[in-house]
Amino acid sequence: MAEPVYNPNAFAFTDGVPLQVWQNIIIVLDQNIKVETELAIGASIDGEKRIHQCGRANAIREIKEILVSERKKALDVANIDWTKDETLK
């Protein structure tokens, strides 16, 4: 089996089902960031558990930042203005 090859253009998700997939990925990430953050700052968590929970929230946020960055690059290469796309803010 051949090694997977990274194709940055795949992140353009310009319309149709690919765009819906992108939008849903962002929704899932945002929901999970919110839940993990709420758990991290909740009154019922303390000590090392809070530290662990903060790390989880931060990891999801960083994954989102990586994916958003890759999409911006792909849209730049395709000469598509991404500045009005709410999922890229």
N, C-alpha and C positions, 0 to 999 in steps of 0.2 A: 504494500500500500504506500502511495506517495505521501511525502510530508505535506501538510497543509501549507498553502502559500497565502501570506497576508495580502489582502487587496484593500487598500485604504478607500478606494472609490465605492466600495460596498456600503460605506457609512453615509452615503449621500441620502438614501431613503427619500427620494424626491416626491413620489406620489403613490396613490393606490395603497395596496396591501403593505408594501415596505414602509411607507410613511405611518400607517396605522400600527405596525409592529413597533417602530421607533417611539411613537407617542405612548403606547402601552408600556414599553420598557421604562420610560421616564415616569409614568404614573406609579408603577410598581416600586421603583427606586424611591421616589418621593414619599410614598406611603410608608415604606420600611424605614426610611430616615426618620420620619416623624415618630413612628412607634418606638424605635430604638432610642431616640432622644428623650421621649417622654418617660421611658423606663429608666434611663440614666439619671434624670433629674427628679425622679419620684421620691417622695418622702420615705417610702418603705425599703429603699435600697441603701446599703452603706458599705464602707470600706472597699475591699478588693472587688467586690461584686460591682460597685459603681464604676470603678476604674475599667473593669472588663466591659461593662455595658457602654461606656463612653468610647472605648476602642471599637466596638461593633458599629456604633453609629458613625464614627469617623471613617471606618473602612468602607461602608456603603457610600458615604458622601464622596470619598476619593474615587471609587469605582465610577460613580456618576460623572465626576469631573473628567476622568480619562475618556469615557465614551463621548461626552459632549465635545471635548477637544478634538477627538478623531472625526466627529461629524463635521465640525467647523472646517477642519482641514479639507475634508472631502468636498464640501460645498464650495470652498475657495477654489479648489482645483477645477471644479465644474463651472466656475464663474457664476455661482448662484448666491444672491444676497441672503445671508442668514440672519441679519441683524433684527429682523421683525419676528423671527421664530421664537415664541415664548418658551419652548423646551430647551433653548440654548442660552438662557440667561442664568 
